């Protein structure tokens, strides 16, 4: 006999109804699992909740104060409300979001939970992409919560809705790029992250005065053009550059914890080529701006090349089976390691010289092609030379990356000392000797050659010293990189034999 106090088991229909109710209040199943995980954690964090509540409280108090102090035409209250609204939006998107991204990956790495994530079906790219989408979704939620105050601003005077939408869109785009950069930097050392935080705050507060003016975005983003299509072209170019910066930062963020078996050298090395795609459009649209964009591309390419030389990894057989433009085997310029980066950088140097030759032919420029070609050779040798020096130091990859940039700094300091006027007055012979040596060292010889395009050097045999430095760098690189390319040929031969054996077994 059953006791009357015994609880009856719930019926299957009731259990199904409860499960359906919980499903309606949960995230849909088609969302990426990494995004769902990050949103569940992020929406409960004190930083998100506290930022949302603090922004609402500050805006409510200041808007009420603005209504209470409105006098006459309300121009003073309108300026105060505009300043508070845009400052809050700026701080939310361009300060809070990047700062939160700075600890996104480091927390997972320090807690040893990144290995557990990699044991699932999620690869490194999906993990980083889910974290970025989660951070941007939280930022967009904060922006949506602030939009009602944009409507309230209409009561204080006329508001240009088109300008406001453009400004908010630009802020969201800049926030996406800066958040991706924050994810990339989150795997760095704590001291480096602290320096990045200081730099972000310094740049952000320095830009507030220009961004908060009524036409600040218009002046900064090219709104001085009279044609609407020219303005659209400026925004399209900035959008493409921002998309390249976003993709590059996210791909670099995956390198902090991705398995060594994954080849993450292909994507970042394709970014300079993607960044060069709008160059013909810029040359056709504004020939005078093509030179500035080309110089910008050269600077970005140099930075990317330096990072590639500093962040090499060991070569594995599985890296030769990556995908590149539909090919089964990646080319020699898209493999991990600095020898492959040297081939890739050489190709980019040849591409830069080709672009200069096309400018002479199509745009009627009068660049000295021989001098520019030699400058490209010196730039390539200047990037390779510190990597050669670091390759002789048996150390870990992260320390090697630091040593690479330390070598650049030391060689740059040596070049400055070689050109010191005070040293030259004390010992002219010593200065001339140091100057000749700095012209022979590939890294400093590039900066000398770049400076001597305007003021030629009076030092005799400058070209001879530069040629000697380039020749020694090339010879040392061929000798040092020989085991690397021997392994590449052996791995490819073994892969070919394995494919033939598999084809024979299938036949």
C-alpha positions as CSV (number, residue, x, y, z in Angstrom):
1,X,0.0,0.0,0.0
2,X,1.4,3.4,-1.0
3,X,1.8,6.1,1.6
4,X,-0.3,9.2,0.9
5,X,2.7,11.4,1.7
6,X,4.8,10.0,-1.0
7,X,5.4,12.5,-3.8
8,X,4.1,11.4,-7.2
9,X,6.6,11.3,-10.0
10,X,6.0,14.1,-12.6
11,X,4.3,13.0,-15.7
12,X,6.3,12.9,-19.1
13,X,4.1,15.6,-20.5
14,X,4.9,17.9,-17.5
15,X,8.6,17.2,-17.8
16,X,8.6,17.9,-21.5
17,X,6.7,21.2,-20.9
18,X,9.3,22.3,-18.3
19,X,12.1,21.4,-20.6
20,X,10.5,23.4,-23.4
21,X,10.1,26.4,-21.1
22,X,13.8,26.3,-20.2
23,X,14.7,26.0,-23.9
24,X,12.7,29.1,-24.7
25,X,14.7,31.2,-22.2
26,X,18.1,29.7,-23.3
27,X,20.3,30.5,-26.3
28,X,19.2,28.8,-29.6
29,X,21.0,25.6,-30.5
30,X,22.3,27.0,-33.9
31,X,24.6,29.5,-32.1
32,X,28.3,28.5,-31.9
33,X,29.0,26.8,-28.6
34,X,32.0,29.0,-27.8
35,X,29.8,32.1,-28.3
36,X,27.2,30.7,-25.9
37,X,29.8,29.9,-23.3
38,X,31.3,33.4,-23.4
39,X,28.0,35.2,-23.4
40,X,26.8,33.2,-20.4
41,X,29.9,34.1,-18.5
42,X,30.2,37.7,-19.8
43,X,26.7,38.8,-19.1
44,X,27.1,37.7,-15.5
45,X,30.4,39.5,-14.9
46,X,30.6,42.5,-12.7
47,X,32.3,44.5,-15.3
48,X,29.4,44.2,-17.8
49,X,26.6,44.7,-15.2
50,X,28.5,47.4,-13.4
51,X,29.3,49.3,-16.6
52,X,25.7,49.1,-17.7
53,X,24.3,50.3,-14.4
54,X,26.9,53.1,-14.0
55,X,26.3,54.4,-17.5
56,X,22.6,54.5,-17.0
57,X,22.9,56.2,-13.6
58,X,25.3,58.9,-14.9
59,X,23.3,59.6,-18.0
60,X,20.0,59.8,-16.1
61,X,21.4,62.2,-13.5
62,X,23.1,64.5,-16.1
63,X,20.1,64.5,-18.5
64,X,17.8,65.5,-15.6
65,X,20.3,68.2,-14.6
66,X,20.3,69.4,-18.3
67,X,16.6,69.7,-18.4
68,X,16.6,71.6,-15.0
69,X,19.2,74.1,-16.1
70,X,17.9,74.7,-19.7
71,X,17.7,78.4,-20.3
72,X,16.7,80.3,-23.4
73,X,17.6,78.3,-26.5
74,X,19.2,75.6,-24.4
75,X,22.5,75.8,-26.3
76,X,24.6,75.3,-23.2
77,X,22.5,72.4,-22.0
78,X,22.7,70.8,-25.5
79,X,26.5,71.1,-25.6
80,X,26.7,69.5,-22.2
81,X,24.3,66.7,-23.1
82,X,26.1,66.0,-26.4
83,X,29.5,65.9,-24.6
84,X,28.2,63.5,-21.9
85,X,26.5,61.2,-24.4
86,X,29.4,60.9,-26.8
87,X,32.0,60.6,-24.0
88,X,30.0,57.8,-22.5
89,X,29.7,56.0,-25.8
90,X,33.4,56.5,-26.6
91,X,34.4,55.2,-23.2
92,X,32.1,52.1,-23.6
93,X,33.3,51.1,-27.1
94,X,36.9,52.3,-27.3
95,X,38.1,52.0,-23.7
96,X,36.1,49.4,-21.8
97,X,35.8,46.8,-24.6
98,X,39.6,46.7,-25.4
99,X,40.5,46.6,-21.7
100,X,38.1,43.7,-21.1
101,X,39.6,41.9,-24.1
102,X,43.1,42.2,-22.6
103,X,42.3,39.5,-20.0
104,X,40.2,37.2,-22.2
105,X,42.8,34.7,-23.3
106,X,45.2,35.2,-20.4
107,X,42.5,34.1,-17.9
108,X,42.0,30.8,-19.9
109,X,45.7,30.2,-20.3
110,X,46.5,30.9,-16.6
111,X,43.6,28.7,-15.4
112,X,44.7,25.8,-17.6
113,X,41.3,25.6,-19.3
114,X,42.5,26.2,-22.8
115,X,43.7,22.6,-23.2
116,X,40.2,21.4,-22.2
117,X,38.7,23.6,-24.9
118,X,41.1,22.2,-27.5
119,X,40.1,18.7,-26.6
120,X,36.6,19.4,-27.9
121,X,35.9,19.9,-31.6
122,X,36.7,23.6,-31.4
123,X,39.9,24.7,-33.1
124,X,41.9,27.7,-32.0
125,X,40.3,30.0,-34.6
126,X,36.7,29.2,-33.4
127,X,37.7,29.8,-29.8
128,X,39.2,33.2,-30.6
129,X,36.3,34.1,-32.9
130,X,33.7,33.2,-30.2
131,X,35.4,35.3,-27.6
132,X,35.6,38.3,-30.0
133,X,31.9,38.0,-31.0
134,X,30.9,37.7,-27.4
135,X,32.8,40.8,-26.4
136,X,31.4,42.8,-29.3
137,X,27.8,41.5,-28.5
138,X,28.2,42.8,-25.0
139,X,29.4,46.2,-26.3
140,X,26.5,46.4,-28.7
141,X,24.1,45.6,-25.9
142,X,25.6,48.6,-24.0
143,X,25.2,50.8,-27.1
144,X,21.6,49.8,-27.6
145,X,21.0,50.6,-23.9
146,X,22.4,54.1,-24.6
147,X,20.4,54.8,-27.8
148,X,17.3,56.2,-26.0
149,X,19.4,59.0,-24.7
150,X,20.2,59.9,-28.3
151,X,16.5,60.4,-28.9
152,X,16.2,62.6,-25.8
153,X,18.9,64.9,-27.3
154,X,16.3,66.0,-29.8
155,X,14.5,68.0,-27.1
156,X,17.7,70.1,-26.6
157,X,17.9,71.2,-30.3
158,X,18.5,70.0,-33.8
159,X,20.4,66.7,-34.2
160,X,21.9,65.4,-37.5
161,X,20.7,61.8,-37.5
162,X,22.9,60.8,-40.4
163,X,26.0,62.2,-38.8
164,X,25.1,60.5,-35.5
165,X,24.6,57.1,-37.2
166,X,27.9,57.4,-39.1
167,X,29.7,58.4,-35.9
168,X,28.2,55.4,-34.0
169,X,29.1,53.1,-36.9
170,X,32.7,54.3,-37.0
171,X,33.0,53.9,-33.2
172,X,31.6,50.3,-33.4
173,X,34.1,49.4,-36.2
174,X,37.0,50.9,-34.3
175,X,35.8,49.1,-31.2
176,X,35.9,45.8,-33.1
177,X,39.4,46.3,-34.3
178,X,40.7,47.5,-30.9
179,X,39.0,44.5,-29.2
180,X,40.7,42.1,-31.6
181,X,44.0,43.8,-30.9
182,X,43.3,43.4,-27.2
183,X,42.7,39.7,-27.7
184,X,46.0,39.5,-29.5
185,X,47.8,41.3,-26.7
186,X,46.0,39.2,-24.0
187,X,48.5,36.4,-24.4
188,X,51.5,38.7,-23.9
189,X,53.5,39.4,-20.7
190,X,51.7,41.3,-18.0
191,X,54.2,44.2,-18.3
192,X,53.6,44.5,-22.0
193,X,49.8,44.4,-21.4
194,X,50.2,47.2,-18.8
195,X,52.1,49.3,-21.3
196,X,49.4,48.7,-23.9
197,X,46.7,49.8,-21.4
198,X,48.6,53.0,-20.8
199,X,49.0,53.6,-24.5
200,X,45.3,52.9,-25.1
201,X,44.2,55.3,-22.4
202,X,46.7,58.0,-23.6
203,X,45.5,57.8,-27.2
204,X,41.8,57.6,-26.2
205,X,41.8,60.6,-23.9
206,X,43.9,62.5,-26.5
207,X,41.4,61.9,-29.2
208,X,38.3,62.8,-27.2
209,X,38.6,66.5,-27.9
210,X,38.6,66.0,-31.6
211,X,36.0,63.2,-31.7
212,X,33.5,65.0,-29.5
213,X,33.3,68.1,-31.6
214,X,30.2,68.3,-33.9
215,X,32.2,67.7,-37.1
216,X,35.2,65.8,-35.6
217,X,34.4,62.6,-37.4
218,X,33.7,64.5,-40.6
219,X,37.2,66.0,-40.7
220,X,39.0,62.9,-39.6
221,X,37.4,60.6,-42.0
222,X,37.6,62.7,-45.2
223,X,34.2,64.5,-45.2
224,X,36.0,67.5,-46.6
225,X,35.4,66.0,-50.1
226,X,32.5,67.6,-52.0
227,X,31.3,64.5,-53.8
228,X,29.2,61.9,-52.0
229,X,30.9,59.1,-53.9
230,X,34.3,60.3,-52.8
231,X,33.1,60.1,-49.2
232,X,31.8,56.6,-49.8
233,X,35.2,55.7,-51.3
234,X,37.0,57.0,-48.2
235,X,34.7,54.9,-45.9
236,X,35.1,51.8,-48.1
237,X,38.9,52.1,-48.0
238,X,38.9,52.6,-44.2
239,X,36.5,49.7,-43.8
240,X,38.8,47.4,-45.9
241,X,41.9,48.4,-43.9
242,X,39.9,47.9,-40.6
243,X,38.8,44.4,-41.8
244,X,42.4,43.5,-42.6
245,X,43.5,44.7,-39.2
246,X,40.7,42.8,-37.5
247,X,41.5,39.5,-39.3
248,X,45.2,39.8,-38.7
249,X,44.7,40.5,-35.0
250,X,42.4,37.5,-34.5
251,X,44.7,35.2,-36.5
252,X,47.7,36.3,-34.4
253,X,45.7,35.7,-31.2
254,X,45.3,32.1,-32.1
255,X,49.0,31.6,-32.1
256,X,49.2,31.9,-28.3
257,X,47.6,28.6,-27.7
258,X,47.1,26.8,-31.0
259,X,48.6,23.3,-31.3
260,X,52.1,23.2,-32.9
261,X,50.7,20.9,-35.6
262,X,48.5,23.7,-37.1
263,X,50.1,26.0,-39.7
264,X,49.1,29.6,-38.7
265,X,51.6,31.2,-41.0
266,X,49.4,31.3,-44.1
267,X,46.7,33.8,-43.0
268,X,48.9,36.5,-41.5
269,X,51.2,36.5,-44.5
270,X,48.3,36.9,-46.9
271,X,47.1,40.1,-45.1
272,X,49.7,42.4,-46.8
273,X,48.5,41.1,-50.2
274,X,44.9,41.7,-49.2
275,X,45.8,45.2,-48.0
276,X,47.2,45.9,-51.4
277,X,44.0,45.1,-53.3
278,X,42.5,48.6,-53.1
279,X,45.7,50.2,-54.5
280,X,44.6,50.3,-58.2
281,X,41.3,51.9,-57.1
282,X,43.1,54.5,-55.0
283,X,45.5,55.3,-57.9
284,X,42.5,55.7,-60.3
285,X,40.4,57.7,-57.8
286,X,43.0,60.0,-56.4
287,X,46.5,59.7,-57.9
288,X,48.0,62.0,-55.3
289,X,46.8,59.7,-52.5
290,X,48.2,56.6,-54.1
291,X,51.7,57.4,-52.9
292,X,50.5,57.9,-49.3
293,X,48.6,54.6,-49.4
294,X,51.7,52.9,-50.8
295,X,53.9,54.2,-48.1
296,X,51.3,53.1,-45.5
297,X,51.3,49.6,-47.1
298,X,55.1,49.5,-46.9
299,X,55.1,50.4,-43.2
300,X,52.4,47.8,-42.4
301,X,54.2,45.2,-44.4
302,X,57.5,45.9,-42.6
303,X,55.8,45.5,-39.2
304,X,54.1,42.2,-40.3
305,X,57.4,40.9,-41.7
306,X,59.2,41.7,-38.5
307,X,56.6,39.8,-36.5
308,X,56.8,36.9,-38.8
309,X,60.6,36.7,-38.4
310,X,60.2,36.9,-34.6
311,X,57.5,34.3,-34.2
312,X,58.8,31.2,-35.9
313,X,57.8,27.7,-35.0
314,X,59.2,24.3,-35.6
315,X,58.4,22.7,-39.0
316,X,56.3,19.5,-38.9
317,X,55.3,17.2,-41.7
318,X,51.6,18.1,-41.3
319,X,52.4,21.7,-42.1
320,X,53.1,20.6,-45.7
321,X,49.5,19.4,-46.1
322,X,47.9,22.8,-45.5
323,X,45.5,24.4,-48.0
324,X,46.5,27.5,-50.0
325,X,44.4,28.8,-52.9
326,X,43.0,25.3,-53.6
327,X,46.5,23.7,-53.6
328,X,47.2,20.7,-51.4
329,X,50.7,21.8,-50.5
330,X,51.5,25.3,-49.3
331,X,54.3,27.1,-51.1
332,X,57.8,27.7,-49.6
333,X,56.7,31.2,-48.6
334,X,53.8,30.0,-46.3
335,X,55.5,27.6,-43.9
336,X,56.3,28.2,-40.2
337,X,59.8,29.4,-39.5
338,X,62.0,32.3,-40.4
339,X,63.6,30.7,-43.5
340,X,60.1,30.5,-45.1
341,X,59.5,34.1,-43.9
342,X,62.7,35.2,-45.7
343,X,61.3,33.8,-49.0
344,X,57.9,35.5,-48.3
345,X,59.6,38.9,-47.5
346,X,61.7,38.6,-50.6
347,X,58.6,38.2,-52.7
348,X,57.0,41.2,-51.1
349,X,60.1,43.3,-51.8
350,X,60.0,42.3,-55.4
351,X,56.2,43.2,-55.5
352,X,57.0,46.6,-54.0
353,X,59.6,47.3,-56.8
354,X,57.1,46.1,-59.4
355,X,54.5,48.6,-58.0
356,X,57.1,51.4,-58.3
357,X,57.8,50.5,-61.9
358,X,54.1,50.5,-62.7
359,X,53.7,53.9,-61.1
360,X,56.5,55.2,-63.4
361,X,54.8,53.7,-66.4
362,X,51.1,54.4,-65.7
363,X,51.1,57.5,-63.5
364,X,54.0,59.3,-65.1
365,X,56.2,59.2,-62.0
366,X,60.0,59.6,-62.2
367,X,61.2,57.4,-59.4
368,X,64.8,56.0,-59.6
369,X,64.0,52.4,-60.1
370,X,67.6,51.2,-59.5
371,X,67.8,53.1,-56.2
372,X,64.4,51.9,-55.1
373,X,65.3,48.3,-56.0
374,X,68.5,48.5,-53.9
375,X,66.5,50.0,-51.0
376,X,64.2,47.0,-51.2
377,X,67.1,44.7,-51.0
378,X,68.5,46.5,-48.0
379,X,65.1,46.4,-46.3
380,X,64.9,42.6,-46.8
381,X,68.5,42.1,-45.5
382,X,67.7,44.3,-42.5
383,X,64.8,42.1,-41.5
384,X,66.7,38.9,-42.1
385,X,69.9,39.8,-40.3
386,X,68.5,39.9,-36.6
387,X,66.7,36.6,-37.3
388,X,70.0,35.1,-38.3
389,X,71.6,36.3,-35.0
390,X,68.8,35.0,-32.9
391,X,68.9,31.6,-34.7
392,X,72.2,30.9,-33.0
393,X,70.7,31.3,-29.6
394,X,69.1,28.0,-28.3
395,X,66.1,29.3,-26.5
396,X,62.3,29.2,-26.4
397,X,60.2,30.8,-29.2
398,X,58.8,33.6,-27.0
399,X,62.2,34.6,-25.7
400,X,63.5,34.4,-29.3
401,X,60.8,36.9,-30.4
402,X,61.9,39.3,-27.6
403,X,65.5,38.9,-28.7
404,X,64.6,39.6,-32.3
405,X,63.2,43.0,-31.4
406,X,66.0,43.6,-28.9
407,X,68.4,43.1,-31.7
408,X,66.6,45.7,-33.8
409,X,66.7,48.2,-30.9
410,X,70.4,47.6,-30.3
411,X,71.3,48.0,-34.0
412,X,69.2,51.1,-34.1
413,X,71.0,52.5,-31.1
414,X,74.3,51.7,-32.7
415,X,73.2,53.6,-35.9
416,X,72.3,56.6,-33.8
417,X,75.7,56.5,-32.0
418,X,77.5,56.2,-35.3
419,X,75.9,59.4,-36.5
420,X,76.4,61.3,-33.3
421,X,77.9,64.8,-33.9
422,X,79.4,65.1,-30.4
423,X,81.3,61.8,-31.0
424,X,82.5,63.1,-34.3
425,X,83.9,66.3,-32.8
426,X,85.9,64.3,-30.2
427,X,87.2,61.6,-32.6
428,X,86.6,62.1,-36.3
429,X,88.4,58.9,-37.2
430,X,86.4,56.8,-34.8
431,X,83.2,58.3,-36.1
432,X,84.1,57.6,-39.7
433,X,84.9,54.0,-38.8
434,X,81.6,53.5,-36.9
435,X,79.7,55.2,-39.7
436,X,81.2,52.8,-42.3
437,X,80.4,49.8,-40.1
438,X,76.8,51.0,-39.6
439,X,76.5,51.3,-43.4
440,X,77.7,47.7,-43.7
441,X,75.4,46.3,-41.1
442,X,72.2,45.4,-43.1
443,X,69.6,46.7,-40.5
444,X,71.2,50.1,-40.1
445,X,72.3,50.4,-43.7
446,X,68.6,50.5,-44.7
447,X,67.9,53.5,-42.6
448,X,71.1,55.2,-43.8
449,X,70.0,54.6,-47.4
450,X,66.5,55.9,-46.8
451,X,67.9,59.1,-45.2
452,X,70.5,59.5,-48.0
453,X,67.8,59.6,-50.7
454,X,67.5,63.3,-49.8
455,X,71.0,64.0,-48.5
456,X,73.6,61.7,-50.1
457,X,76.4,60.6,-47.9
458,X,79.9,62.0,-48.2
459,X,81.4,58.8,-46.8
460,X,83.5,57.0,-49.5
461,X,82.7,53.4,-50.6
462,X,79.2,53.5,-49.0
463,X,77.8,51.2,-51.7
464,X,80.6,48.8,-51.2
465,X,79.9,48.5,-47.5
466,X,76.2,47.9,-48.1
467,X,77.0,45.3,-50.8
468,X,79.4,43.5,-48.4
469,X,76.7,43.4,-45.7
470,X,74.0,42.1,-48.0
471,X,76.3,39.5,-49.4
472,X,77.4,38.2,-46.0
473,X,73.7,38.1,-44.9
474,X,72.7,36.1,-47.9
475,X,75.6,33.7,-47.5
476,X,74.9,33.2,-43.8
477,X,71.2,32.7,-44.5
478,X,71.8,30.0,-47.1
479,X,74.1,28.2,-44.8
480,X,71.9,28.5,-41.7
481,X,68.6,27.6,-43.5
482,X,70.0,24.6,-45.3
483,X,68.8,22.1,-42.7
484,X,65.3,23.6,-42.8
485,X,64.9,23.2,-46.6
486,X,66.5,19.7,-46.4
487,X,63.7,18.7,-44.0
488,X,61.1,20.3,-46.3
489,X,62.3,18.2,-49.3
490,X,62.5,15.1,-47.2
491,X,59.0,15.6,-45.8
492,X,57.5,16.2,-49.2
493,X,59.2,13.2,-50.7
494,X,57.8,11.0,-47.9
495,X,54.4,12.5,-48.4
496,X,54.6,11.7,-52.2
497,X,55.6,8.1,-51.5
498,X,52.7,7.8,-49.0
499,X,50.2,9.1,-51.5
500,X,51.4,6.7,-54.2
501,X,51.1,3.8,-51.8
502,X,47.6,4.9,-50.9
503,X,46.6,5.2,-54.6
504,X,48.1,1.8,-55.3
505,X,46.2,0.2,-52.4
506,X,42.9,1.7,-53.6
507,X,43.6,0.5,-57.2
